[in-house]
Amino acid sequence: MSALSQGKSVAFVTMGCAKNEVDSDHMALRLRNAGYFIADDPEQADVVVVNTCCFIQAATEESIEAILEVAGYESIASGASRLVVAGCMPARYGADLEGELPEASSFVPCASEESIVEVVDGMLGVERLPGDGAAVLVGAGTEEAKVSAYVKISDGCDRFCAYCTIPYIRGRYHSFSEQDIIAEVQRNVDLGAREIVLIAQDTGRWGQDFEEPSSLAQLMANLAERFEGTWFRVMYIQPEGVTDDLVECVASHDNICSYFDIPFQHANERVLRSMNRRGSAHSFLELVSTIRERIPDVTLRTTLIAGYPGETEEEFEELLDFIEEADLDYVGVFAYSREEGTRSYDLDGQIDEEEKVRRAQAVRDLADTLSSARIARRVGSTADVVVCGFEEDGQPFGRAMCQAPDVDGVTYVDGGEVGDVVTVRIEDTLFYEMEGSVIG
Ligand code: SF4
């Protein structure tokens, strides 16, 4: 470890989804292993890394706002500290971005994030001897404990959905090795994680690109059996990735959350084909009923797009009918965002903004009604809850297996310490939140 990097601090401002959080954590870990202090307050840091998101226009605008806010700090504006723009925006916009943001000292696209130590060293004039401060993800004891930790199992995507920028930003699909995933799970468990959430752009494809192919079901079973006291949850399983083996694996392991997050995106077959996706309302309903037959208390989440180019009023009605019939536990919805460089950008039948927002809101309203009724039916049941923190008034809250971090609700409880898993009788619900008493 270089003595010169000690005493220097780096802060992260992370935009976007959990996958970006993981990337920021990895960059922070490399920097920490190389002797840097990871600061909480970006205004006090020697270097601020803004890890950006730009999968849709709204996310790009939020990232630009964050960059400009950081650029306005006295420390950055005076040149005393440096600004690094990392992640999806440099990957998508490349050299164009460098011309637009002269406030930034460096740009680090997703594919180059492993070089963060060299970039920061270069800015601060830190020199290392060969082998000094090598940035390997071995774990540093000073990292903050997290009750729930995200672990990325692959990156990139080969599906090229017609509306999506991710394959252009993140590149081709590649699974991470099982060995690396186990090491990353172990690192988080050692830090105190009680729940591991496996994420990727396309988790269900994990292992199929290996010379000796494997599967998500195999990975989940191995992890669940190796880390018996840890909850496992998997997000973003494309419909084709929900295999019988995976359903069986989830059903047969108590420490794998009975929770499937399946982005259907739409239900009308013509719209799905135009999106370059497979499936139909019929096949999705069959999938939902197959899962529920095998796991009656399963929790199901999806993501949908409303107002896709050419979506007729009838096709939109079919989407609403599907939502009603599928009666899912959680539904996330986006109004279609027209992104340059994607195939749907040039499609005829672009729908005006107001109408897209109206359709998305109609999906949201219907989903809110159905979801809150489903959650209310949990009153009187018992659930294991992992305690995640305390409200300002001191009341503990946590999450049951039916509640994924960041996207679903929480459960308020009347006892327990952070990291405890307590058994709770659910006594009340309010929209997406539950409340209950500890009974064990
Ligand atoms: S599967 Fe997801 S990440 Fe991949 S192209 Fe489709 S929407 Fe984008």
Residues whose N, C-alpha, C, O or C-beta is under 5 A from the ligand:
A	BS01	SF4	C157 R159 F160 C161 C164 I166 Q201
